[in-house]
Amino acid sequence: AFHLRSDSGVLYVGIDCDEGDILVEVTQTLFLSLCDEEKVDFSHMVDLDGYNRGIIVCCKCTSKEEDNNTKGGEKTKTDFDFISRFFGPKVGINEDPVTGSAHCVLGPYFGTKLGKLKLLGKQMSSRGGVVECTLKIDESTKRVGIVGTAVTFMSGTLHI
């Protein structure tokens, strides 16, 4: 779907058992080169077997990334723990702007790698968004708390 060679900077490929999403970790250099939507072949993602919903492409941040927040009219740079994109053409969404459920996978993945219980991620779609992930782990449960800014796209009343 991205026309990558196995030696091109792919660090990990796995599948999330809960949602059936493929998780692909790449180097930050490779990730940033994939940000051009023309480089993504959505038809290959639809034809790919072995997953149910979407493909999460991510990387650990090794440098500060531009944030959409501004201070005094200037863009700020933020220390994100990871950046990501979520593609779901198999379910009719070529790229989701900000995916909470993907961050419920990314939080524990990078929390384990980085030894952190609180992480900051940025989804790098054209709209983009920042999601804070808090890992809540005790003997009986493993949960991820997510905080971010949401956009209401529909509201209504359901009559039963």
Buried (B, 14 or more C-beta within 10 A) or exposed (E): BBEBEEEEBBEEEEBBEEBEBBBBBBBBEBBBBBEEEEEBEBEEBBEEEEBEBBBBBBBBBEEEBEBEEEEEEEEEEBEBBBBBBBBBBBEEBEBBBBBBBBBBBBBBBBBEBEEBEEBBBBBBBEEBBBBBBBBEEEEEEEEBEBEBEEEEEEEEEEEE
